[in-house]
């Protein structure tokens, strides 16, 4: 039962994170391009601030639940007398998922801070640069997230 709860929390957290990146990149961003620079930056700062608060929590939930599930399976295998060999897809998921969290923390605590400061002080050119860097790293994380999902589903 605990494993099922962990897996549910893990998957729902991923849905919010990867789905939110997909929505932002392919639906929100094109729509806000119609706004003037200052309006666009202020809107994206507000939206990303809300999204990043949620992703801070769910990214940590993804790590904790993922490693906890691996640990539970390993413990059960060892306790039953079997040896535990973690599947390649689990290795990939653990390594790439940890990388995604590291990238997100860079986005959240370095790049978003620059965007936030630029909007706060109306330095629109620096805000545009920061938002561009956020978009680049979110694209990388989105690609990693989709790759993790594909590898996990295709190589069980």
VENGIFEN-V554051 format. One record per residue. RES is the residue in one letter. PHI is phi as a letter, one per 40 degrees, with the letter a starting at -180 (none if undefined). OMEGA is omega in degrees with one decimal (NA if undefined). Layout:
RES_PHI_OMEGA, RES_PHI_OMEGA
//
This chain:
X_none_-179.8, X_c_179.2, X_d_179.5, X_c_177.8, X_c_178.5, X_d_-178.9, X_c_178.4, X_c_178.5, X_c_179.6, X_d_-177.3, X_c_178.5, X_c_176.3, X_c_178.2, X_c_178.1, X_c_179.9, X_c_-174.6, X_c_-176.8, X_c_177.9, X_c_177.9, X_c_177.0, X_c_179.5, X_c_179.5, X_d_-177.6, X_c_-175.8, X_c_-169.6, X_b_-177.8, X_b_-178.6, X_c_-177.0, X_d_178.9, X_c_-179.3, X_c_-177.2, X_c_176.5, X_c_178.0, X_c_-178.8, X_c_173.5, X_c_-176.0, X_d_-179.0, X_c_178.7, X_c_-179.5, X_c_-178.4, X_c_179.2, X_c_178.8, X_c_-178.9, X_c_176.5, X_c_-179.9, X_c_-178.7, X_c_-178.9, X_c_177.0, X_d_178.4, X_c_-179.2, X_c_-177.7, X_c_174.7, X_c_179.4, X_c_-177.5, X_c_175.2, X_d_179.4, X_c_-174.2, X_c_177.5, X_c_176.7, X_c_175.4, X_c_178.5, X_c_179.6, X_c_-176.7, X_c_-178.3, X_c_179.5, X_c_-179.4, X_c_177.3, X_c_178.5, X_c_176.9, X_c_179.1, X_c_179.2, X_c_179.6, X_c_179.5, X_c_-179.5, X_c_179.2, X_c_179.6, X_c_-178.7, X_c_179.8, X_c_178.5, X_c_177.7, X_g_179.6, X_c_174.4, X_c_-178.5, X_b_173.7, X_b_-177.5, X_c_178.8, X_c_-179.8, X_d_-179.3, X_c_177.5, X_c_175.9, X_d_-179.7, X_c_-179.6, X_c_-178.0, X_c_-177.8, X_c_-178.5, X_c_177.8, X_c_176.4, X_c_175.8, X_c_178.3, X_d_179.7, X_c_178.3, X_c_177.6, X_c_179.3, X_d_-179.6, X_c_174.5, X_c_178.1, X_c_-172.4, X_c_-170.5, X_c_176.2, X_b_-174.5, X_c_-179.3, X_c_176.7, X_c_178.0, X_c_177.2, X_c_-179.1, X_d_179.5, X_c_-179.5, X_c_179.0, X_c_-178.9, X_d_-176.8, X_b_177.8, X_f_176.5, X_b_-166.8, X_c_179.6, X_c_177.5, X_c_176.4, X_c_179.2, X_c_177.3, X_c_179.8, X_c_179.8, X_c_176.6, X_c_177.9, X_c_176.4, X_c_-179.5, X_d_178.7, X_c_-177.5, X_c_174.1, X_c_176.8, X_c_177.4, X_c_179.8, X_c_177.6, X_c_177.0, X_d_177.3, X_c_-179.7, X_c_179.0, X_c_178.2, X_c_177.6, X_c_-179.9, X_c_-178.7, X_c_-179.0, X_c_-179.2, X_c_-179.6, X_c_-175.8, X_c_-176.7, X_b_-178.5, X_c_NA
//
